[in-house]
Amino acid sequence: MIGKVLAAAAAVSAPAWLPRRVVALRMQIFALVNGQDAVTIPGPQVGAENFKRVYADPAANGRSRGAALSDLFWYWLAPGPQVHQEHLEAGPRYDAVAKCTRHILIRSKKDSEELARRVAAHVLDDVEPGLVRLRDVMMPIWAELYYELVFEEPCPPEARDLIVGHADDVVSALKCVRPRNMRRRARLTKYLRRRLADVPHPLPESLTPEEQAYYLQGTFFNTAVVQMSEAMAHLLMIIAQSPDTQRRLAGHPDDDAYLDRVIDDGLRRFPLFGIAHRIATADIEVADLTIPAGTVLCFSYPGYAAQSGKDDFIPFGVAQNRACPARGLAPPTMRVVTREVLRRFSLASTAAHTRSIPNRGPALLTPRGARRRRAPLVWLAVRDRWEDVWRSLAQLVFGTYMVLDARHQALCSTYFAGGNR
């Protein structure tokens, strides 16, 4: 009888304790992937005060070659991780890809804002009020925006569906809430391969047509769409859970300075990057420590944000080590999309808000000016807590499977073992 009571009590209280235990176990598993030679920064060896110093060092420029962790990242980003801009080693190939990316992304502030306003209105006009997942609401906006940047034409429904399906699959696998769906990814690759001649920008000639499709898919329709959707989900969750902030933003739609502070606060509290890993290509001298060449450097954005202070954060990386190429485009477009959301809806959420946001940002959208109902928010709180139980278990199972499968496939190790660069 006592055993049944204890089992029942454990089951009922599971939302309060099980997710934290499972996440801790999952992090231990991922830590093993890094191996013994990895240096986490900030950490016991290198503190937050030297985070930027080491990150900006010219020798902290190795991307994938020689790191066991790279096999896992390449596995998540497949197909085409070998031409993903973030993972290309320094050299002529990277230079050509980076030049192409800059060319595609360069827009005036006015043009960027107008593009964001137009695609946001197009998507949001079809969004029904009620309980939503904010990341799911945001993803079609960024799919359309980056499609138009690449192809310089409005995004057709077929392309938007392919981009959203692919981006959602990548980020879901990265968060280990489900395994990869490579057929879904392959459908976007096939579409882009067919449309290469329609891209009005000169694509890198050093890449084969297949690699050009992979480059577009990985840089714009994977990383850009995922990161901007995540950034907006975090920002809107902050607004949804802070009535004072929401009232001020809704009541002063022209106060861009205040909105910019809210955006900055969101990027600081919920950095888009977890761990950025680099490989030291030469010895790095820092304080009284020498970091040997070949060391895997794991730069922890959350760790740095927590220790560096409110006014010292780097949401888009450091300029000396491949800062995010969309750093000029992201803030103004985020500002415009936020205004378009708040013009239509008031937001509220009783769901958990964590940096990894595996729940995709559950929230209640109410038409602007209408009375908000309480019952959906009560249901949302209960649903989210119990979803966290099965989700954490799913992350443990799928995460472990993908770590092992990535080690087995060894995409990065095999690529470089074949003499590729």
Disulfide bonds with the S-S distance in Angstrom:
none
